[in-house]
């Protein structure tokens, strides 16, 4: 599925599996839960309230979500204490643009 505004692929389980080079379907439910949580995490870090179309259609928002999901999936057996620098940097840039 493609986002009609930016003509970018939807953030999906397949998007993440392609990025991480995962074959098989055993972790699909886990990956989808990471996607849902990462979308909410990034949106809550950027704006006060629910995510709106301008934010969710931003390429930086999309990249922050994808990096965060990859990080969580790759480090699921580790005690994670910090959000990756790239995600924090993208969130700061998005705040500058979308914070009201």
N, C-alpha and C positions, 0 to 999 in steps of 0.2 A: 504494500500500500504506500502511496506517495502523498506527502503533504502538498496540497495544491498551491499554497502561498509561496513557498520557497523551492518547490519541486525537489524536495529531499525525501528520502525514504522515512517512513514512520519508525520510531524507536520501538523495535519489536524484539522478541526472543531471538528471531533469526538474525537480526542486526548484531546482537551481542554475541551469538554463537559464531557468526562469521568473523567478528573482530578477535575473538579468543581462540578461534580454530577448534571449535568443539563439534564433534560428531555425536549423533545419538540424541535421544529425547529424555534421558533420565532426569536431567536437571531443569527441564523447561518450566515447571511450576516455581522452583526456587528463583530462576532468572526473572520470571515475570514479576514475582514479589519484589525483587530487587529493583526492577524498572519502576514499578508503581511507587515504591518508597523513595527512590532517588528523585523522581519527578516532584514529589511532595517536598522532599528535603531541600532541593534547589529553589523551588518556588517560595517556600517559607523563609529561606535565607535571603532572598532578594526583595520580596514585597510583603506587606502586611495584609494578608488575606489570600483568597484563592487565586490560582494562576489564571491569567487572562491571555487572550489570543496573541497580543503583541509579544509577550514574554515567551510563551510556548513555541512561537514560530521563529524565535531567534536562534541563529546557528550556534551561538555561544551557550545558550540554555541546553540545546540538544547535545553539544559536545560535553558539557559538564555532567549531564545525566549519564551519557555513555561511559565516560571515564570513571565516574563513581560506581556504576554497576560493575564494570570490569574489575575495579579495585576490590569491591566487596566480594565478588565471586572468587577472585584469585587469592584473597586473604581470609577466606571464611573460617579457616581453622586457627587463625591467629588473633590474639587480643589486639584489636586496632584502637589506637588512642588518638590518631589525628586523621583529618581529611587530607587527601592528597593536595599538594601545593597547586597543581594545575586547576583543580576544582575550586579551591579558595580564590585563586586569581580570577577565574571566569565569573564567580559569584560577585566579587568586588566590582568588576567591569559592568556586570548586569545591574548591580545596585545603582551605579552611577547613571545608568540610562533609565531605569524603571522605577526607582524609589520615589515615592510621592511625599 
